[in-house]
Amino acid sequence: MIKIDTEGAEYYILIGGIKSLKIFKPNLIIETHPWNDKGCNERIVTLLRKIGYNLKIFKEKDSSLNIYAWKDY
């Protein structure tokens, strides 16, 4: 399990670890911060779906998302 809550750098962390995500398929908990990076919510969701993750998304009042992501084995 990996938790990512980096005040706007979540997408860039996922990109940096994309090879490991594809190989090891860890479950993820991600809290986005779109006020620091406009469009990050959409980029994160698109990326995770593209590499085969299932998503449960909870929207917060301030436009941030809490994302639970997992892969079926």
N, C-alpha and C positions, 0 to 999 in steps of 0.2 A: 504494500500500500504506500502510495506517495501522496502527500498533501502539499499543494502549491497555493500560497497566499503571499504574493510579492508586490502588492501595491502597484500593479500595472504592467509588470514584466512577465506575466503568466504565459502569454503566447510565445515569447522569445525563449523561455525556459523549455517549453514543449518542443519547439523547433530544434533547440540545442540537444535535446535528448531523444529525438525521433527514432534513431536507430535502436536505442535501448527499449523504447516503448514497443517497437515492432517485435523485438526478440523476446523480451521478458514478460510483456503484457501485464504490467502491474495494474491493480485497481488504483483509481485516482480520485482525489477530492480536491476540487479547484474552486477558489473564490476569486471572481474577477473584479477588476476595478476599472470600469470603462471611462471614468472621468480622467484618468491618467493616460489612457490610450484609446482614443475613439475607434470604434469598430472591432475592438478586441473580442467582444462576445461572439460576434458572427465568425471571426477567423478561428477562434478556439473550437467552437462547435463544428464548423466545417472540417477542420483538421482532424479532430478526434473521430468523426464519422467516416472520413476518408480512409483512416487506417484501421477501421473495423471495430471501434468502440461503441458500446451501447451507452446511452446517456439518460440520466434522470436530472432534470433541470428545475431548480427552484429560483424564481425571480424575486428579488428584493425590491423594496420601495424606491431605493436610490439608484436603480438601473443596474446594480451589480447582480451577478448570478452565483449561485452555489451549484456546482456541477459534480455529480457522482458518475464516474465512468468505469466500465468494466468490459471485459471481453469474455465471451463464452468459449470454453475450452473444448 
